């Protein structure tokens, strides 16, 4: 039989285009000057990101903006939030505490009034409080739970109707500490494990309405919080225990979050994704065993 040039098969889907200048290995994200050309602004997809004033939340905001979404940035630190939002086109800063029901409801109403829809909810706001179990009193426990767990529940409940209308997506940010126990994390680790289960409940119950829910569990990441609480000895130990031998960058967490909200992930729900350089997969992972 004659052999001619092989015909290219059409792609079944096209990956979302993200400019290479928007993400780098060291965790820096830049936002290009995007001016949406959509005639009907109400048809432009949106995202609501909590804990958006810094770190993973801000990196995720910038990546959403880079793909052309309008983004509501929510944080309880109003000063830092306004500073972070300055100069970001199509970003709406909303100062609110996710642990306060009235503020949550007002924040969602504000976003709906401005954008008319919610296509993605990123429950990223959280607090870290590390200490021995004997020193974790009830107030310390509640301080962690009310933001890390209650806040995600309140935000999801308040945005549920809008998410059903758009058949949108929820991405809850847990932690590698929700997958594997560690010292000094009685409240923090438990809150993040609960977030994982909350995500699965949301996936099961909201799936029939077309709403997807997934969970991202970051490993050690170069955030201001990590730099403040991780001593050089701790950082060296993590480098030895992580198969990729380094901390992650904020944008390296933002990428999977944005992916899970995209049409490419339209059949992905109820999943827990560890973005951790292989840390969770390594199990015991004693460095001496790898040398």
MOQUI-V855719 format. One record per pair of residues at least 24 apart in sequence whose ideal C-beta (glycine too) atoms are under 6 Angstrom apart, sorted by sequence separation. I is the first residue (numbers start at 1). GAP is how many residues later the second one is. D is the distance in whole Angstrom. If there is no record, write none. Layout:
# MOQUI-V855719
I,GAP,D / I,GAP,D
This chain:
# MOQUI-V855719
45,24,5 / 46,24,5 / 47,24,5 / 48,24,5 / 49,24,6 / 50,24,5 / 53,24,5 / 65,25,6 / 222,25,5 / 44,26,6 / 58,26,5 / 125,26,6 / 53,27,4 / 98,27,5 / 172,27,5 / 220,27,5 / 221,27,5 / 222,27,6 / 53,28,4 / 123,29,4 / 248,29,6 / 29,30,5 / 31,31,5 / 53,31,5 / 36,32,6 / 123,32,6 / 170,32,6 / 29,33,4 / 74,33,6 / 244,33,4 / 29,34,6 / 31,34,5 / 34,34,6 / 244,34,6 / 31,35,6 / 218,35,5 / 242,35,4 / 243,35,3 / 242,37,5 / 121,38,5 / 179,38,6 / 72,39,4 / 243,39,6 / 216,40,6 / 118,41,5 / 174,41,5 / 176,41,5 / 216,41,6 / 149,42,5 / 175,42,6 / 144,43,4 / 148,43,4 / 152,43,6 / 167,43,3 / 169,43,5 / 170,43,4 / 171,43,6 / 172,43,5 / 173,43,6 / 174,43,5 / 176,43,5 / 22,44,4 / 118,44,4 / 144,44,6 / 241,44,5 / 70,45,5 / 118,45,6 / 149,45,5 / 164,45,4 / 141,46,5 / 145,46,5 / 214,46,5 / 99,47,4 / 119,47,5 / 144,47,5 / 164,47,6 / 240,47,4 / 50,48,5 / 99,48,5 / 120,48,6 / 163,48,5 / 117,49,5 / 119,49,4 / 120,49,5 / 121,49,5 / 122,49,5 / 123,49,5 / 124,49,5 / 104,50,5 / 108,50,4 / 136,50,5 / 16,51,6 / 99,51,6 / 104,51,6 / 108,51,5 / 136,51,6 / 99,52,5 / 98,53,3 / 101,53,6 / 105,53,5 / 131,53,6 / 133,53,5 / 104,54,5 / 130,54,4 / 213,56,6 / 98,57,6 / 212,57,4 / 214,57,5 / 215,57,5 / 216,57,5 / 217,57,5 / 218,57,5 / 219,57,3 / 219,58,6 / 216,59,6 / 128,60,6 / 219,60,4 / 60,62,6 / 207,62,6 / 48,63,6 / 203,66,5 / 57,67,4 / 203,67,3 / 56,68,6 / 46,69,5 / 48,70,6 / 200,70,5 / 46,71,6 / 46,72,6 / 46,73,5 / 47,73,4 / 48,73,5 / 49,73,4 / 50,73,6 / 51,73,4 / 42,74,5 / 45,74,4 / 50,74,5 / 51,74,3 / 50,75,4 / 196,76,6 / 171,86,5 / 171,89,5 / 169,92,5 / 176,100,5 / 179,101,5 / 176,103,6 / 176,104,6 / 120,141,4 / 55,168,4 / 59,191,4 / 63,191,5 / 59,192,5 / 56,194,5 / 60,194,4 / 27,195,6 / 55,195,6 / 59,195,4 / 63,195,5 / 56,197,5 / 60,197,5 / 27,222,2 / 29,222,5 / 26,223,5 / 27,223,4 / 27,224,5 / 23,228,5 / 16,246,5
